Amino acid sequence: SQDMERFSFNTVVAALMELSNTLQRTRAELGATDAWREGREALLLMLAPLAPHVAEECWEVIGRPFSIHQ
């Protein structure tokens, strides 16, 4: 959250990429567990302020009701 407040978007994106890579490795090793699904949703929620259209589309693809921004 500090990086967002300082408008350090490059570090925010880098941290989200690290999370995405970790989620990909976890899914490859353990499959789509409940914890993995929760992590995927958390990633999308954190991505929404930076890439609202992409996050919204992904939110819809995973079958979540309503908008990610609600």
Secondary structure, 3 states (H helix, E strand, C coil): CHHHHCCCHHHHHHHHHHHHHHHHHHHHHHCCCHHHHHHHHHHHHHHCCCCHHHHHHHHHHCCCCCCCCC
